[in-house]
Amino acid sequence: MMVRFRRLPTNPDLPLPTRQTQGSAGYDVASAEPDFLLQPGERRLVATGLEIELPPDVECQVRPRSGLALRHGITLPNTPATIDPDYRGELRVILWNAGTDPVPIPRGTRIAQLVFARFETPVVEEAAELSPTERGTGGFGSTGR
């Protein structure tokens, strides 16, 4: 699988998304914004200075970084976010400070991780009835004993 990135003029120097270890599923992506302070409760759309080209039938899931979440309460409110293969705009990440203190985000901070996954596009059809199962219509908590 090949995923292509194009640098924007706002990002002449930051690394492309990178796995930090051989076993990492996620590729860390950095903020291309000038240094800023993310206030408690604030949500901010953060530019990466990168555009992405995905293969057909591959999505890019944008997920929080666990270290930022644990240390500072920084997360993504729409996690996992999905980037579709036909999108060609700038990859931007919605950061949310769910913590109690302002958090400085210097330019180049690794703000999220990207996980790539194949997806199916099934035919959707309406049905008058659905096949029965043992669980049936049991919802939240219905399988707990």
C-alpha positions in Angstrom: 0.0 0.0 0.0 1.3 3.5 -0.8 0.0 6.7 0.8 1.2 9.9 -0.7 1.6 13.3 1.1 2.2 16.7 -0.4 3.9 19.4 1.7 2.2 22.8 1.8 4.3 26.0 2.0 3.4 26.2 5.7 5.4 23.0 6.3 8.7 23.0 4.5 10.6 21.3 7.4 8.4 19.0 9.5 8.7 15.2 9.0 6.1 13.2 7.1 3.9 11.1 9.4 6.2 8.5 11.0 5.9 5.3 13.1 7.9 5.6 16.3 8.7 1.9 16.6 8.7 -1.1 14.2 5.5 -2.4 15.9 3.6 0.8 15.9 0.2 0.8 14.0 -0.1 4.6 14.1 2.0 7.2 12.2 2.5 10.3 14.3 1.6 13.6 12.7 2.8 17.1 13.9 1.3 20.5 14.2 2.4 23.0 11.5 0.8 25.9 13.4 2.9 28.6 15.1 3.2 27.9 18.8 -0.1 28.3 20.7 -1.7 27.7 24.0 -4.7 25.3 24.1 -7.0 26.5 27.0 -9.0 24.1 29.2 -12.2 23.2 27.3 -11.0 24.7 24.1 -11.4 22.9 20.7 -9.1 24.0 17.9 -8.6 22.9 14.3 -4.8 22.4 13.9 -3.1 22.4 10.5 -0.4 19.8 9.6 0.8 21.5 6.5 0.2 18.2 4.6 -2.3 17.0 1.9 -2.9 13.3 1.6 -3.7 10.9 -1.3 -5.0 7.5 -0.2 -5.5 4.4 -2.3 -9.1 3.5 -3.3 -10.9 1.6 -0.5 -8.5 2.8 2.2 -9.4 5.3 4.9 -7.1 7.2 7.2 -8.3 7.1 10.9 -7.1 10.1 13.0 -6.7 9.1 16.6 -5.4 10.8 19.8 -1.9 10.2 21.2 -2.1 8.4 24.5 0.7 10.4 26.1 -1.0 13.8 25.4 -4.3 12.4 26.7 -2.7 11.0 29.9 -0.4 14.0 30.8 -2.6 16.9 29.6 -6.1 15.7 28.8 -5.6 16.5 25.1 -7.9 14.3 22.9 -9.8 14.4 19.7 -13.6 15.0 20.1 -14.5 13.0 17.0 -12.2 10.1 17.4 -11.5 8.2 15.3 -11.9 10.8 12.6 -12.0 9.4 9.1 -10.3 10.8 6.0 -11.8 9.4 2.9 -9.8 8.4 -0.1 -11.3 11.1 -2.3 -10.3 14.0 0.0 -7.4 16.1 -1.3 -7.5 19.1 1.1 -5.1 19.8 4.0 -5.0 17.2 6.8 -6.2 19.1 9.9 -6.8 17.7 13.4 -9.4 18.9 15.9 -7.7 19.0 19.3 -9.7 19.4 22.5 -8.2 20.2 25.9 -10.4 18.2 28.3 -7.9 18.9 31.1 -7.9 21.6 33.7 -4.7 23.5 32.7 -3.7 25.4 29.6 -1.3 23.3 27.4 1.4 24.8 25.2 1.5 23.2 21.7 4.8 24.2 20.1 5.1 23.9 16.3 6.3 20.4 15.5 4.5 18.8 18.4 3.2 15.3 17.5 -0.6 15.9 18.0 -2.3 12.8 16.6 -1.7 9.4 15.0 -2.9 8.1 11.7 -4.0 4.5 11.2 -4.7 3.2 7.7 -7.5 0.7 7.1 -9.2 -0.9 4.2 -13.0 -0.6 4.1 -15.9 -2.3 2.3 -18.6 -0.5 0.3 -21.6 -2.9 0.5 -24.8 -2.5 -1.4 -27.5 -1.2 1.0 -31.0 -2.5 0.6 -34.2 -2.1 2.5 -35.8 -5.3 3.9 -39.3 -6.0 5.2 -37.8 -8.4 7.9 -34.4 -9.2 9.3 -33.1 -12.7 10.1 -33.6 -13.6 13.8 -30.7 -14.1 16.3 -30.4 -15.4 19.8 -29.7 -11.9 21.1 -32.6 -10.3 19.1 -33.3 -6.7 20.0 -31.3 -6.7 23.3 -29.2 -3.5 23.4 -26.9 -1.8 25.9 -26.0 -4.2 28.7 -28.2 -6.9 27.5 -25.5 -9.6 27.4 -24.2 -8.9 30.9 -24.9 -11.5 33.5 
